[in-house]
Amino acid sequence: MAPVQIAKVADVPEGTGKTFQIGAHPIAIFNVAGAFYALADTCSHAEASLGEGELDTDEMCVECPLHGSLFDLETGKPRTLPAYDPVATYKVWTDGDALFVDYSD
């Protein structure tokens, strides 16, 4: 994997998630109390954007906005049905005001 600057820290306010593109690939970035998490944006059950889902900062998961599956922010594994396949996770970090992810096609 290679480091890619995906956004600025200010682009993902605390307690929110947002989708960014790396080429043709959407990546969802979530900010939980200043810690960032990166998941493949597309739900493994159906074509829905996890970056548009409801973030639960207490449970460290995001809810798919289409069918309600919960995905763990750290592992990408679904916690509830109907999804049963995990989504990819990516290492994410900050450098100054920039957000980077390790990503390759």
N, C-alpha and C positions, 0 to 999 in steps of 0.2 A: 504494500500500500504506500501511497505517497501523500504528503501533507498538501491540503488544498485550503486556501482561505475561502470560507463560505459566506461570512457575514461579519458584521461588527457586533460587539457585545450589546450595544444599545438597541440593536434590531430585534432582540429577543428579551423583552422585559421579564423580570422575576415573576414566576407563576404562570408563564405562558409557553406556548409552542408555536413554531412557524416553519413553513416549508420553504426550502431553497433548492435550486437546481444546480447539479454538477453535470454539465453537458445535458444529456437527455434523462438523467436520473434524479428524481426528487428525494431529498433527504429532509427529515423532520428533526428540528433542533428544539430541545426543551430546556428551560431554565428553572431549576428548583433551588431556591435559596442561594443563588449564585453559582451553583454547580450545573454544568451543562451535560446533556445526554443527546446522542444522535442515533436515530433509527431510520431504516428504509421507510419512506413515507407511505407506501402503499400497503394497506391491510392485506394479510396473507389469505383472507377468506373471500374478499370481494374488492373491487376497484373503489376504494375509499381512501381519502387522505387522513393519515393519523395526525398530521400537523394541524388539522382542523378539528380534531377531537378534543374532548374535555380532559384536562390535565388534573389528576388527583395527586397533589404534592405530599399528602400524608401517606398514601399507599404506594407512591412512586410508580404510577402507571398512567397510561393514557387510554381513553375509551374511544374505540372506533365509532365515528359518527353515523355509520350506516346500520350496523347490526349490534353494536354494543359490546363487542369483545374487548376485554381489558388486556393491554400489553405492558409487561414489565419494562421499565425504562432502562434498567441495567443489563438485562439478558435478552430482551426482545421476545421472550416466550409469552404466549397467551396464557392468561390466568382463567379465562372463561370462554365458553363456546359462544358462537359457532366456530370461531377460529381454532385451529389445532396445530398449525405450522407456525414457527417463530418467524419474525422479521429480522433482517440483518441489523446488527449494531455496529457502530463505528466509534473509534477513539476520538474524543473532541477535547480541545483545550483552548485557552486564551493566551494571547501574547500581546500585551498592551490592551488596545481596544479592539483587536481582531480576534475572530473565532476561526479555528482551523479544525479540519477533520482529516483522518487518515482514510483515503479512498482511492480505489483503482477499479477500472472496468472489469 
